Amino acid sequence: MLEKEKLSHINESKKKWEENVLAKALNKAPERKEEFKSGSGLKVNRLYTPEDIANIDYEEEIGFPGQYPFTRGYQPTMYRGRLWTMRMYAGFATAEESNKRYKYLVEQGSTGLSVAFDLPTQIGYDSDHPLAQGEVGKVGVAIDSLKDMEILFDGIPLDKVSTSMTINAPAAVLLAMYIAVAEKQGVSTDKLRGTIQNDILKEYIARGTYIFPTEPSMRLITNIFEYCSKDVPKWNTISISGYHIREAGSTAAQEVGFTLANGIAYVEAAVNAGLDVDTFAPRLSFFFNSHNDLFEEVAKFRAARRLWAKIMKERFKAKNEKSMMLKFHTQTAGCTLTAQQPDNNIIRVAMQALAAVLGGTQSLHTNSRDEALALPTEDSVTIALRTQQIIANETGVTNTVDPLAGSYYVEAKTKEIEEKAMEYITKIDELGGAARAIDLGYIQKEISDAAYQYQMEVESLERIVVGVNKYQVEEEPPKGLLKVDPVVAEMQKKKINEVKAKRNNEAVAEKLELLKKACQGTENVMPYILSAVKEYATLGEICGVMREVFGEYEQAVLL
């Protein structure tokens, strides 16, 4: 970025500083003995200067916001134009209970909804299935049929609100239910805005709520791409997730590398299915974690944006600039929340949220202080939302675009993470792509090794976690935690029986048979799923048909 003569002069000045200023300071007061490294374990130098970014070409690698390679953000004005969507993640117990929480969040200023589903819903079982016992409504809302979805969004105009749904294996079914609810509200599909996570590869890697093998799962995803590109054009058809990869223990560079490798796999699958890259790529979105190391996280977001732009332009020959833009949602790091001294989590979340904003996120969910103990209470979720509102309105960080650009440290770290992430992508390419790397257990093992290293550092006190391995205090057991009443399961079973008693069961059987034939063939299954949903076929019935045709995935064994 600077001429060689100028860099040489800076280098000489640095040497003089080290000899005349630094040496005296170290002699008088030595540095702490620990090794200085980032949250991901990357070395952190004492000082960064223009020398550390000498090989960075400003116009080619940093550039301007809203312009390739989008390092500084995909919008020219970023938050000077509009703030990020404050999308609070919520869902528990029944659709009725969750509906009340959504309305409360909207009243408090949330600008987007994000639906958490319970485990049976996430793996395609109805609440009355034997495997659902003890899990109904626990970690999210139970959705068994279109009836539940109608209740969930009762009084919430779907043409006015943006909705994100954290659902993967049965994503096509939940999206169909959402579309059906919109139609009942009189909202045309071209007005629907939101996102389905729909990222099955990271389920195999890190999260575990998969149903079908990789090949039919990729078919379902590309079917959604194709259907939405024509019928639901404003909908983000996938949220390619690094969040859960990071929650499983990955480093920042692994989060970027593995997430973008998954993104490559989805794009390749869609192109191989005959879709033009510029018809679906503009609706791809990403989902990242914001961890504790503020500067590393900012660099991570910037590196991911730049790397994806290069991948789409150079590898997939995208012509539309929107295809090259990495748009992402961020959630603060759940894995950093502690049950000990839970009020400390408010500070952790604030720092993580700040990193996400400084890194240019498009939407943000802030975790609540009590989530290491239970689902968040209304008081806790309000503090989490207020955290975003204070950052947006009081700190001044939204007044200029990419305020940390030009920082020798941040630019050097951005380059370092980009290069390390690309090394992972190259390795995965050599193994045959993301799906093959998952089947071989490569990605899972890399994450497992990183998680083990992190835990060893905590146990050896090399890594301090306030309130856990240092600065502990005696605490009373927590009070006032939100608990899901076991009666919820019985309520859901009763609701399923009522739906089945009132619906046209002959029509349901007919629609499920048509879906089965579509699954056995090569047609897009989305219209068939939507038809079955409208007849009030349950989630479990629809996924049961697909299980029968597609089979179930078996996880690789790590050695």
Buried (B, 14 or more C-beta within 10 A) or exposed (E): BEEEEEBEEBEEEBEEEEEEEBEEEEEEEEEEEEEEBBBBBBEBEEEBBBBBBBEBEBEEBBBBBBBBBBBBBBBEEBBEEEBBBBBBBBBBBBBBBBBEBBBBBBEBBBBBBBBBBBBBBBBBBBBBBEEBEEBBBBBBBBBBBBBBBBBBBBEBEBEEBBBBBBBBBBBBBBBBBBBBBBBBBEBEBEBBBBBBBBBBBBBBBBBEBBBBBBEBBBBBBBBBBBBBBEBBEEBBBBBBBBBBBBBBBBBBBBBBBBBBBBBBBBBBBBBEBEBBBBBBBBBBBBBBBBBBBBBBBBBBBBBBBBBBBBBBBEBBEBEBBBBBBBBBBBBBBBBBBBBBBBEBBBEBBBBBBBBBBBBBBBBBBBBBBBBBBBBBBEEBBBBBBBBBBEBBEEEEBBEEBBBBBEBBBBBBBBBBBBEBBBEBBEBBBEBEBBBBBBBBBBBBEBBBBBBEBBEEBEEEEEBEBBBBBEEEEEEEEEEEEBEBEEEBBEBBBEBBEEBBEEBEEEBBBBBBEBBBEBBEEEEBBBBBBBBBBBBBBBBBBBBBBBBEBBEEBEEBEEE
